[in-house]
């Protein structure tokens, strides 16, 4: 009996010691520290599209365009982001500029379901040539033209400045109703839109519906439907774009009232990982005659679309209905490159 008692006592001590040791090891383990907050991030991406449409008007003569952007971001808090970026698109402008370079920056605060975005956007169009010609040595207000403007003439006698660069200040707000629905309001203002001398103001509303993540099963493919309706207002251009009027039309030698218009688009998109395929219909209510006066399209033709600001009657399809297919890739360093 003594041997049995001693054996039981020894076994109990061993088990107690093992349990105590195990308990000590558990207590000695420390929880891993929370990951350090890294405020910096970078977003970047590229796209290819069959047409580059900007507020209902083609920037690429209804031809294919490529684009890319690079955007460093600094998150002050989870609800406040500062950002700056540079982007580029291939274009086909009346002054024969072939590229648009965008430089922009701003701030994105979030308050609950409301996400704001306020900033400045600069549009640069290097490599342009002045076209006026047609035998003119002054514009319609009598201001002298430089040698380049005098020497170059578009075949349809439209005119284009060497530099169409301009900037806009903007404010946007998006209200997220739930995981499926969101709505937005956008406002852009430029004191000199496309360097025409006319101020420009653009206001639009947007809507987006995101399909449930289970729509395409476990494939990882997502889908959305989105649309926008906007109004672009303009002031009066400078005398470079003045027109010698026909009988019965107002005299716009000091510049033309650039044609304000409505624009809208609606489309469906499909997402997979970092890729998005967006298929969209875009249109405006601007007439083909006013479109020619506004865009100075190098391929405008005809004489029948006469308007007060387009007395020659040339017609342009740069502002009409268009279908756009766009394939894009968008990544952020924190989410995709870890």
C-alpha positions in Angstrom: 0.0 0.0 0.0 2.9 2.4 0.8 4.4 1.7 -2.7 1.0 2.4 -4.3 0.6 5.6 -2.3 4.1 6.8 -3.2 3.5 6.0 -6.8 0.2 7.9 -6.8 1.8 10.9 -5.1 4.7 11.0 -7.6 2.3 10.7 -10.6 0.2 13.6 -9.2 3.3 15.7 -8.8 4.4 15.0 -12.3 1.0 15.8 -13.7 0.7 19.0 -11.6 4.1 20.1 -12.7 3.3 19.4 -16.4 0.1 21.4 -16.1 1.8 24.2 -14.3 4.5 24.3 -16.9 2.0 24.3 -19.7 0.1 27.1 -18.0 3.4 29.0 -17.7 4.0 28.7 -21.4 0.6 29.9 -22.3 1.0 32.9 -20.0 4.4 33.6 -21.4 3.1 34.0 -25.0 2.3 37.6 -25.9 -0.3 38.7 -28.4 1.3 39.9 -31.6 1.4 43.7 -31.8 -1.2 45.4 -34.1 0.1 46.2 -37.6 1.6 49.6 -37.8 -0.6 52.2 -39.6 1.1 53.0 -42.9 -0.5 56.3 -44.2 1.1 56.1 -47.6 -0.4 54.3 -50.7 -0.1 54.5 -54.4 -2.8 53.9 -57.0 -2.0 53.3 -60.6 -3.6 51.8 -63.7 -4.0 51.8 -67.5 -6.8 51.5 -70.0 -7.5 51.0 -73.6 -10.8 52.1 -75.2 -12.2 52.4 -78.7 -13.1 56.1 -78.2 -12.1 58.7 -75.6 -15.3 60.5 -74.7 -15.2 63.6 -72.4 -18.5 65.0 -71.3 -20.2 63.5 -74.4 -17.6 64.8 -76.9 -14.9 62.7 -78.5 -11.3 63.7 -77.8 -9.8 61.1 -80.2 -11.9 61.6 -83.4 -13.8 58.5 -82.5 -10.6 56.4 -82.8 -9.0 54.1 -80.2 -7.2 55.7 -77.2 -4.9 54.5 -74.5 -4.6 56.0 -71.0 -2.6 55.5 -67.8 -2.3 57.2 -64.4 -0.2 57.3 -61.3 -1.6 58.6 -58.0 0.3 58.8 -54.6 -2.0 59.0 -51.6 -1.5 60.0 -48.0 -4.1 58.9 -45.5 -4.1 61.4 -42.6 -6.8 59.2 -40.9 -9.0 56.4 -42.2 -11.5 59.2 -43.1 -9.2 61.8 -44.6 -7.0 61.3 -47.7 -4.7 63.7 -49.5 -3.7 62.8 -53.1 -1.9 64.0 -56.2 -1.6 62.4 -59.5 -0.5 62.5 -63.1 -2.4 60.8 -66.0 -2.1 60.7 -69.8 -4.4 59.9 -72.7 -3.9 59.7 -76.5 -6.0 62.2 -78.3 -6.6 63.7 -81.8 -7.2 67.4 -81.5 -7.9 70.1 -84.2 -4.5 71.6 -83.4 -3.0 68.2 -84.0 -2.0 67.7 -80.4 -1.7 63.9 -79.9 -1.6 63.6 -76.1 -3.4 64.9 -73.0 -1.3 65.1 -69.8 -3.3 65.6 -66.6 -1.8 66.9 -63.4 -4.2 67.0 -60.4 -4.4 66.9 -56.6 -6.9 67.3 -53.8 -8.4 66.0 -50.6 -11.0 63.3 -50.0 -12.8 63.4 -46.6 -15.4 60.9 -45.6 -18.3 61.5 -43.2 -20.3 58.4 -42.6 -22.1 57.5 -45.9 -20.9 60.7 -47.6 -17.5 60.7 -49.5 -16.2 64.1 -50.7 -13.5 64.9 -53.2 -12.3 68.5 -53.7 -9.3 69.5 -55.9 -7.7 71.1 -58.9 -7.2 69.4 -62.3 -4.9 70.7 -65.0 -5.3 69.5 -68.7 -2.1 70.0 -70.8 -2.0 69.4 -74.6 1.6 69.7 -75.8 2.7 69.6 -79.4 -0.1 71.7 -80.9 0.0 73.9 -84.0 -1.9 77.1 -84.5 -4.4 77.0 -87.5 -6.1 80.1 -88.8 -4.8 80.9 -92.3 -7.2 81.2 -95.1 -5.4 84.4 -96.1 -6.2 86.1 -92.8 -3.5 88.2 -91.0 -5.8 89.3 -88.2 -8.7 87.7 -86.3 -12.2 89.0 -86.8 -11.7 91.7 -84.2 -8.6 93.0 -86.0 -6.0 91.5 -83.6 -2.9 90.5 -85.5 -2.1 86.8 -85.9 1.3 85.3 -85.4 3.3 83.8 -88.2 2.4 80.2 -87.3 -1.3 81.0 -87.3 -1.1 82.8 -90.7 0.9 79.9 -92.3 -1.4 77.0 -91.4 -4.9 76.4 -92.7 -7.3 73.6 -92.0 -9.0 72.4 -95.2 -12.4 73.3 -93.8 -11.2 76.7 -92.6 -11.8 76.0 -89.0 -9.4 77.6 -86.5 -7.5 76.2 -83.6 -5.1 77.7 -81.1 -1.6 76.2 -80.6 -2.3 75.6 -76.9 -5.6 74.4 -75.6 -4.4 73.8 -72.1 -6.6 74.8 -69.1 -7.5 73.9 -65.5 -10.6 73.3 -63.5 -11.4 73.3 -59.8 -13.9 70.6 -58.7 -16.0 69.3 -55.9 -17.7 65.9 -55.8 -19.8 64.1 -53.2 -21.0 60.4 -53.3 -23.7 59.1 -51.0 -23.5 55.3 -50.4 -27.0 54.0 -49.6 -25.9 50.4 -49.0 -23.6 47.8 -50.6 -25.6 48.0 -53.8 -26.6 51.6 -54.5 -24.8 55.0 -54.5 -25.5 58.4 -55.9 -23.2 61.4 -56.7 -23.1 65.1 -57.5 -20.2 66.7 -59.3 -19.2 70.3 -60.0 -16.3 71.5 -62.2 -15.4 75.1 -63.0 -12.8 76.6 -65.3 -12.2 80.3 -65.9 -10.9 79.6 -69.4 -12.2 76.3 -70.8 -9.8 74.8 -73.5 -8.1 78.2 -73.6 -11.0 79.5 -75.6 -11.4 82.6 -73.4 -14.8 81.3 -72.3 -15.5 80.2 -68.7 -16.9 76.7 -68.3 -19.1 75.2 -65.6 -20.1 71.5 -65.5 -22.7 70.0 -63.1 -23.8 66.4 -63.2 -25.6 63.7 -61.2 -24.5 60.1 -61.1 -25.9 56.8 -60.0 -24.5 53.3 -59.6 -25.9 49.8 -58.8 -23.5 47.0 -57.9 -24.8 43.5 -58.3 -24.6 41.0 -55.4 -21.2 39.2 -55.2 -23.0 35.9 -55.8 -24.4 36.9 -59.1 -21.8 34.9 -61.0 -21.4 32.3 -58.3 -17.8 31.7 -57.1 -16.2 33.0 -60.3 -15.0 36.2 -58.7 -16.7 38.3 -61.5 -18.6 41.4 -60.4 -21.1 43.6 -62.2 -22.4 47.1 -62.0 -24.7 49.5 -63.9 -24.0 53.2 -63.8 -25.1 56.4 -65.5 -24.6 60.2 -65.5 -26.6 63.2 -66.6 -24.8 66.5 -66.9 -25.1 70.1 -68.1 -22.1 72.0 -69.5 -22.4 75.8 -69.5 -20.1 78.2 -71.3 -19.4 81.9 -71.5 -18.2 83.8 -74.5 -14.9 83.0 -76.3 -12.2 85.5 -77.2 -12.0 87.1 -80.6 -9.7 84.3 -82.0 -12.9 82.3 -82.4 -15.1 85.2 -83.6 -17.0 84.6 -86.9 -17.8 86.9 -89.8 -21.5 86.6 -89.9 -23.9 86.2 -92.8 -26.7 88.6 -93.3 -29.4 88.2 -90.6 -27.1 86.8 -88.0 -25.6 88.6 -84.9 -22.1 89.9 -85.2 -19.7 87.8 -83.1 -16.4 89.3 -84.1 -15.5 89.8 -80.5 -16.0 86.1 -79.8 -18.8 83.6 -79.9 -21.1 82.4 -77.1 -19.9 78.9 -76.8 -22.8 76.4 -77.0 -24.0 75.1 -73.7 -25.4 71.6 -73.8 -26.7 68.5 -72.0 -24.9 65.2 -72.0 -25.7 61.7 -70.6 -24.3 58.2 -70.5 -25.3 54.8 -69.3 -23.4 51.6 -69.2 -22.7 48.2 -67.7 -19.4 47.0 -66.3 -17.8 43.7 -65.4 -15.0 43.4 -62.9 -12.5 40.6 -62.2 -9.7 41.2 -59.7 -8.0 44.3 -60.9 -9.7 44.4 -64.3 -12.8 46.2 -65.4 -14.6 46.0 -68.8 -17.0 48.9 -69.2 -19.5 49.1 -72.0 -21.2 52.5 -72.3 -23.5 54.6 -74.5 -22.9 58.4 -74.5 -24.7 61.2 -76.2 -25.4 65.0 -76.2 -28.1 67.4 -77.4 -25.7 69.7 -79.2 -26.4 70.2 -82.9 -23.8 69.2 -85.5 -23.4 72.8 -86.6 -22.7 74.1 -83.0 -20.5 71.1 -82.5 -18.3 72.2 -85.4 -18.1 75.8 -83.9 -17.2 74.4 -80.5 -14.7 71.7 -81.5 -13.2 73.2 -84.7 -13.1 69.6 -85.9 -10.5 69.1 -88.6 -12.7 66.7 -90.4 -16.0 68.7 -90.4 -17.7 68.9 -93.8 -20.7 70.4 -95.5 -22.4 73.7 -95.7 -26.0 73.0 -94.6 -25.7 73.0 -90.8 -25.8 76.8 -90.4 -26.2 78.3 -86.9 -25.6 81.8 -85.5 -22.1 80.7 -84.4 -21.5 78.5 -87.4 -22.4 80.6 -90.4 -20.3 78.4 -92.8 -22.6 75.4 -92.1 -19.9 72.8 -91.6 -21.1 69.7 -89.7 -19.2 67.7 -87.1 -20.1 64.3 -85.5 -17.7 64.8 -82.6 -20.6 65.6 -80.2 -23.1 62.9 -81.2 -24.0 59.4 -80.0 -21.1 57.0 -79.3 -20.6 53.6 -77.9 -17.5 53.1 -75.8 -15.8 49.8 -74.8 -13.1 50.3 -72.2 -10.8 47.7 -70.6 -8.9 49.0 -67.6 -6.6 47.8 -64.9 -6.5 49.5 -61.5 -4.2 48.6 -58.5 -3.1 50.0 -55.2 0.2 49.2 -53.6 -1.3 48.4 -50.2 -3.9 46.1 -51.6 -2.3 44.5 -54.6 1.5 44.6 -54.1 1.9 43.3 -50.6 
